[in-house]
Amino acid sequence: LENLKKTTSEIERNQLYFSDAKSLNLLIHNTNFLKDLCKWPEFLNTNIVNNYEDINFGISIYTPQELDIILKSSFLPKFIQLPICFGDFRWHHFIANLSSELLGKLNKIEIHARSIFLQGSLLRKSDRHNFAQPLFNSEIARWWDFVEKSRDKPYEICLNSIIQNSQIDNINVGINSISELSTLKQFIESDFVDKDNYD
């Protein structure tokens, strides 16, 4: 409950800067909120709904176990944001084993992908041996061996592997420069992207 009160305070403070906003996109990054998930409908109706015409509530999660908690809750967020990258089959295996009831609930939620470049490690060879855990160094080394045998650029492989995933509705990508934005734009507009599966 204390988490909900803090969130209300943050929203009220932001309303001073966006007083004319008609909609609110609320993305929670702290998974401690999962234990309060059933309290969100009352919280939103009591504290926020009257100030906006539309509210999109989402939560950023990290593991399939957290997604399981959401799907078994009586309250479903509008969207979830999860980390997924090339070769990460955790989510695929989890979704493939869902019951028809839970799969039906999942289909009502927008799935937003993040960390598709593994915080840049799948794009920079300089990160090849920088992980503290040897397992990650080994996996990154295997990734670059794969890239070197491919005719495609690393970011093309990463992006297209997510775009082809029918479960993913949106992709969130972080950039550090105008040149990175330009590269991303060129990729999106290229023939490499299947326009039928990309909006």
TAPEFEN-V643223 format. One record per pair of residues at least 4 apart in sequence whose C-alpha atoms are under 8 Angstrom apart, sorted by the first residue. I is the first residue (numbers start at 1). GAP is how many residues later the second one is. Records with the same first field share a line. If there is no record, write none. Layout:
I = GAP, GAP
//
This chain:
1 = 4, 35
2 = 4
3 = 4, 30
4 = 4, 39
5 = 4
6 = 4
7 = 4
8 = 4, 39, 40
9 = 4
10 = 4
11 = 4
12 = 4
13 = 4
14 = 4
15 = 4
21 = 31
22 = 29, 30, 31, 32
23 = 29, 30, 31, 32, 33
24 = 28, 30, 31, 32
25 = 30, 31, 32, 33
26 = 29, 30, 31, 32
27 = 30, 31, 32, 33
28 = 5, 30, 31, 32
29 = 30, 31, 32
30 = 29, 30
31 = 28, 29, 30, 35
32 = 4
33 = 4
34 = 32, 35, 36
36 = 4
37 = 33, 36, 38
38 = 35, 36, 37
39 = 4
40 = 4, 35
41 = 4, 34
42 = 4
43 = 4, 5
44 = 4, 5
45 = 4, 5
48 = 4
49 = 4, 5, 6
56 = 21, 22, 23
57 = 20, 21, 22
58 = 19, 20, 21, 22, 23
59 = 18, 20, 21, 22
60 = 20, 21, 22
61 = 5, 6, 19, 20, 21, 22
62 = 4, 20, 21
63 = 4, 19
64 = 4, 26, 27, 30
65 = 4
66 = 4
67 = 4
68 = 4
69 = 4
70 = 5, 6
71 = 5, 31, 34, 35
72 = 30
76 = 29, 33
77 = 32
78 = 30, 31, 32
79 = 30, 31, 32, 33
80 = 29, 30, 31, 32
81 = 30, 31, 32, 33
82 = 29, 30, 31, 32
83 = 30, 31, 32, 33
84 = 4, 7, 29, 30, 31, 32
85 = 30, 31, 32, 33, 73, 76, 77
86 = 30, 71, 72, 75, 76
89 = 4
90 = 4
91 = 4
92 = 4
93 = 4
94 = 4
95 = 8
98 = 4, 5
99 = 4
100 = 4
101 = 4
102 = 4
103 = 4
104 = 4
105 = 4
110 = 58, 59, 60
111 = 56, 57, 58, 59
112 = 56, 57, 58, 59, 60
113 = 49, 55, 56, 57, 58, 59
114 = 57, 58, 59
115 = 4, 57, 58
116 = 42, 43, 46, 57
117 = 4, 5, 6, 38, 41
118 = 4
120 = 4
121 = 4, 6, 7, 19
122 = 18, 21, 22, 32, 33, 36
123 = 31, 32
124 = 4
125 = 19
126 = 4
127 = 4
128 = 9, 12, 13
129 = 8, 11, 12
130 = 7
131 = 5, 6
132 = 4, 5
133 = 4
134 = 4
135 = 4
136 = 4
137 = 4
138 = 4
139 = 4
140 = 4
141 = 4
142 = 4
143 = 4
144 = 4
145 = 4
146 = 4
147 = 4, 5, 6, 7
152 = 4, 5
153 = 4
154 = 4
155 = 4
156 = 4, 31, 36
157 = 4
158 = 4
159 = 4
160 = 4, 33
161 = 4
162 = 6, 9
163 = 5, 34, 35
164 = 33
175 = 5, 6
176 = 4
177 = 4
178 = 4
179 = 4
180 = 4
181 = 4
182 = 4
183 = 4
184 = 4
185 = 4
186 = 4
187 = 5, 6
188 = 4, 5
189 = 4
193 = 5
194 = 4
195 = 4
//
